[in-house]
Amino acid sequence: MGRIKRGLDYFPMSTSFMHDRIVRRVMKREGDAAFATLVETLSYIYAGKGYYISVNDEFYDELTDGLYSTDIDDVKRIIALSVECGLFDAGLFRQYGILTSADIQRQYLFITKRRSSSLIEPDYCLLEEEELASYHPSQSSKSGADDTDTQTADNVTSSTDDATSNTDSVTMEAEFARSGTQNKEKQTKTNQNKINHLSDSPQGEDGGGKILKRRKVMTQEDINNLQPPNDGMQRNFEGLLENLRSYKIPPSEQYAIILKSNFGAIGHPVWKGFSNIRGSNGKIKLPGHYLLSVIN
């Protein structure tokens, strides 16, 4: 089997990677071989597509060939545990069979900032629109494309105005009608996307009967609009939101923590997690990942 096409020539690794709680948890279960497996997996991700890799038998075979004293069953078990613990995104792994994470995607975009094209596939993207724009402002925003289209249409209308006032009148009316229709459709789509993302129920089935879910990127506004269920359970939902925001945890991770903690149920392990983060004096670099590992 040939080597997977390279995406990046290098990738940086944090000096605290081996001491990350999730990595330590995987190593505690699977031994030192887990560390080598994870580093090799990251190498394949960055060298392949740059921010993700498809997981299949071919991938497992090649990954195993590069490791000593580790068979394919060990590799599959280590990868599965890493996904379960939150090192890689579980939703994308289940739905698309790929390994990626928000941190990997940030690193990829940072390294490729000067490339003319290094966009992330929308279905695989785990980052917020604002964060994408900070890396590639000219390509990341759909609204930017809409603005360009509108500006082009305005230029065409202006040229038509110079030719004949009657044609200009017709063009302006048509443009106004088209713009109103687009805005209405865009608003309807935006509202539907929010509903689909906030819903945790299946959205349909494919030909083989496999349940599929429509994945949308959560925003801080979505998080702020969440309401805990009225079931009589004691919660501190406001305190949970305040803590999540104070540690600058991304909205997608906030959403997972909120659901898994039952909207901040009193006595839930998530509160012990916050206590440990405060007591770590900044040693816990990824508080969102840490909280998910505590909850899991």
C-alpha positions in Angstrom: 0.0 0.0 0.0 1.3 3.4 -1.0 1.8 6.2 1.5 -1.1 8.5 1.9 -0.7 11.8 0.0 0.9 14.4 2.3 -1.1 17.4 3.4 1.4 19.1 5.8 5.1 18.8 6.0 5.1 19.1 9.8 2.8 19.6 12.8 3.7 21.0 16.3 3.0 19.0 19.4 2.4 20.5 22.8 5.0 19.7 25.5 2.1 18.7 27.7 0.5 16.3 25.2 1.7 13.2 27.1 0.4 14.7 30.3 -3.0 15.6 28.9 -5.7 13.9 31.0 -7.3 12.2 28.1 -4.0 10.8 26.8 -3.1 9.6 30.2 -6.4 7.9 30.6 -5.9 6.1 27.3 -2.4 5.1 28.3 -3.5 3.9 31.7 -5.9 1.5 29.9 -3.7 0.4 27.0 -0.1 0.9 28.2 2.8 2.8 26.6 1.9 1.5 23.1 -1.1 3.8 23.2 1.2 6.9 23.1 3.0 5.7 20.0 -0.3 4.8 18.3 -1.7 8.3 19.0 1.4 10.1 17.7 1.4 8.0 14.6 -2.3 8.6 14.1 -1.8 12.4 14.3 1.1 12.1 11.8 -1.2 10.3 9.3 -4.0 12.9 9.8 -1.7 15.9 9.2 0.2 14.2 6.4 -3.0 13.0 4.7 -5.9 15.4 4.3 -4.3 17.8 6.7 -7.1 17.8 9.3 -8.8 14.4 9.1 -8.3 10.9 8.0 -10.8 8.2 7.0 -10.7 5.1 9.2 -11.0 1.8 7.5 -9.2 -1.6 7.3 -6.5 -0.1 5.0 -5.8 2.6 7.5 -5.6 0.2 10.4 -3.2 -2.1 8.5 -0.8 0.7 7.5 -0.9 2.2 11.0 -0.1 -1.3 12.5 2.8 -1.8 10.1 4.6 1.3 11.5 4.3 0.1 15.1 6.3 -2.5 17.0 4.7 -5.1 19.3 1.3 -3.7 18.6 -1.2 -5.7 16.5 -4.3 -4.5 14.6 -6.7 -5.4 17.4 -4.7 -3.3 19.8 -4.7 -0.3 17.4 -8.5 -0.6 16.9 -9.1 -0.7 20.6 -6.8 2.3 21.3 -8.5 4.4 18.5 -11.9 3.5 19.8 -11.0 4.4 23.4 -9.5 7.7 22.2 -12.8 8.6 20.4 -14.8 7.6 23.5 -12.7 9.8 25.8 -13.0 12.8 23.5 -9.5 13.1 21.9 -11.3 12.8 18.5 -14.8 13.9 17.7 -17.2 11.0 18.4 -20.0 12.4 16.2 -17.9 12.6 13.0 -16.3 9.3 13.7 -19.7 7.5 14.0 -21.4 9.4 11.1 -18.5 9.7 8.6 -15.9 7.2 9.8 -13.2 9.9 10.2 -10.8 11.0 12.9 -10.5 14.8 13.5 -11.0 17.3 16.3 -11.5 21.1 16.7 -7.8 21.4 17.9 -6.5 19.5 14.9 -8.6 21.7 12.6 -7.3 24.9 14.3 -3.7 23.7 13.9 -4.3 22.9 10.2 -5.8 26.3 9.4 -3.0 28.1 11.3 -0.3 26.3 9.4 -2.0 26.8 6.0 -3.0 30.5 6.5 -1.0 31.5 3.5 -2.4 28.9 1.2 -4.8 30.1 -1.4 -7.2 27.2 -0.6 -7.3 25.3 2.6 -10.9 25.3 3.6 -12.5 22.6 5.8 -15.3 20.5 4.4 -18.5 22.0 5.9 -19.8 18.6 7.0 -16.6 18.0 8.9 -16.0 21.5 10.4 -16.1 21.8 14.2 -15.1 25.5 14.3 -17.3 28.5 14.6 -17.8 30.9 11.6 -16.0 33.7 13.4 -13.0 31.5 14.1 -12.8 30.3 10.5 -12.9 34.0 9.3 -9.8 34.7 11.5 -7.8 32.3 9.4 -9.3 32.9 5.9 -11.5 36.0 5.9 -11.9 36.0 2.2 -13.1 32.4 1.9 -14.7 31.3 5.1 -17.9 33.4 5.3 -20.9 32.5 3.1 -22.3 36.0 3.8 -19.1 37.4 2.2 -20.0 35.5 -1.0 -23.6 36.9 -0.8 -22.2 40.4 -0.5 -20.0 39.9 -3.5 -23.0 38.6 -5.5 -25.1 41.6 -4.4 -22.3 44.0 -5.3 -21.9 42.5 -8.8 -25.7 42.7 -9.3 -25.6 46.4 -8.3 -22.8 47.0 -10.9 -24.8 45.4 -13.6 -27.9 47.4 -12.6 -25.9 50.6 -12.7 -24.6 49.8 -16.2 -28.2 49.1 -17.3 -29.3 52.4 -15.9 -26.9 54.3 -18.2 -28.4 52.5 -21.2 -32.1 53.1 -20.6 -34.3 54.3 -17.7 -37.1 51.8 -18.6 -34.7 48.8 -18.4 -33.3 50.1 -15.2 -36.7 50.2 -13.6 -37.5 46.6 -14.6 -34.0 45.5 -13.4 -34.4 47.2 -10.0 -37.8 45.6 -9.5 -36.5 42.2 -10.4 -33.5 42.6 -8.2 -35.7 43.8 -5.3 -37.9 40.7 -5.7 -34.9 38.4 -6.0 -33.2 39.9 -3.0 -36.4 39.6 -0.9 -36.8 36.0 -1.8 -33.2 35.2 -1.1 -33.3 36.9 2.3 -36.5 35.0 3.2 -35.1 31.7 2.1 -31.8 32.4 3.9 -33.6 33.3 7.2 -35.8 30.2 6.9 -32.8 28.0 6.3 -31.0 29.6 9.3 -33.9 28.9 11.6 -34.2 25.3 10.4 -30.5 24.7 10.9 -30.8 25.8 14.5 -33.8 23.5 15.1 -32.0 20.6 13.4 -28.8 21.1 15.5 -30.5 21.5 18.8 -32.6 18.4 18.2 -30.9 15.2 19.3 -33.3 13.0 17.4 -32.6 11.2 14.1 -33.3 13.3 11.0 -33.7 10.4 8.5 -32.5 7.1 7.2 -30.4 6.1 4.3 -31.1 3.3 1.8 -29.7 0.7 4.2 -31.8 1.8 7.1 -28.9 3.5 8.9 -30.0 6.3 11.1 -28.5 9.7 10.1 -28.3 12.9 12.0 -27.9 16.4 10.5 -24.9 18.0 12.2 -24.7 21.8 12.5 -22.2 24.0 14.3 -23.4 25.3 17.7 -23.1 29.0 18.5 -22.9 30.8 21.8 -26.3 32.2 21.1 -27.7 28.7 20.8 -26.2 27.8 24.1 -27.6 30.9 25.8 -31.1 30.1 24.5 -31.1 26.6 26.0 -33.6 25.9 28.8 -33.3 23.0 31.3 -36.2 20.5 31.4 -38.9 21.2 34.0 -38.8 17.8 35.7 -38.3 18.9 39.3 -34.6 18.0 39.5 -32.3 20.4 41.3 -29.9 22.1 39.0 -27.6 25.1 38.8 -27.9 25.7 35.1 -26.9 29.4 35.2 -23.8 28.5 37.3 -22.9 25.9 34.7 -23.2 28.3 31.8 -21.1 30.9 33.7 -18.3 28.4 34.4 -18.3 27.2 30.8 -18.0 30.7 29.5 -15.4 31.8 32.0 -13.0 29.0 30.8 -13.7 29.9 27.1 -14.9 26.5 26.2 -16.1 26.3 22.6 -19.9 26.1 22.2 -19.9 22.6 20.7 -18.1 21.3 23.8 -20.4 23.4 26.0 -23.4 21.7 24.4 -22.0 18.2 25.0 -21.1 19.0 28.6 -24.6 20.5 29.2 -26.3 17.4 27.9 -24.1 14.9 29.7 -24.4 16.8 33.0 -28.2 16.9 32.7 -28.1 20.7 32.5 -25.9 21.1 35.6 -27.6 18.7 38.0 -26.6 19.3 41.6 -24.1 16.6 42.7 -23.1 15.7 39.1 -19.3 15.0 38.6 -19.1 18.0 36.4 -18.9 20.3 39.5 -15.9 18.3 40.8 -14.3 18.8 37.4 -14.7 22.5 37.7 -13.1 22.4 41.2 -10.2 20.4 39.8 -9.7 22.9 37.0 -9.6 25.8 39.5 -7.1 24.0 41.7 -4.8 23.1 38.8 -3.5 26.7 38.5 -3.7 26.7 34.8 -2.1 23.2 34.3 -5.3 21.9 32.6 -4.9 23.4 29.2 -8.1 22.0 27.6 -10.8 22.4 30.2 -13.6 21.3 27.8 -11.8 18.1 27.0 -11.1 17.5 30.7 -14.7 18.0 31.7 -15.9 15.6 29.1 -13.4 13.0 30.2 -14.6 13.4 33.8 -18.2 13.0 32.7 -17.5 10.0 30.6 
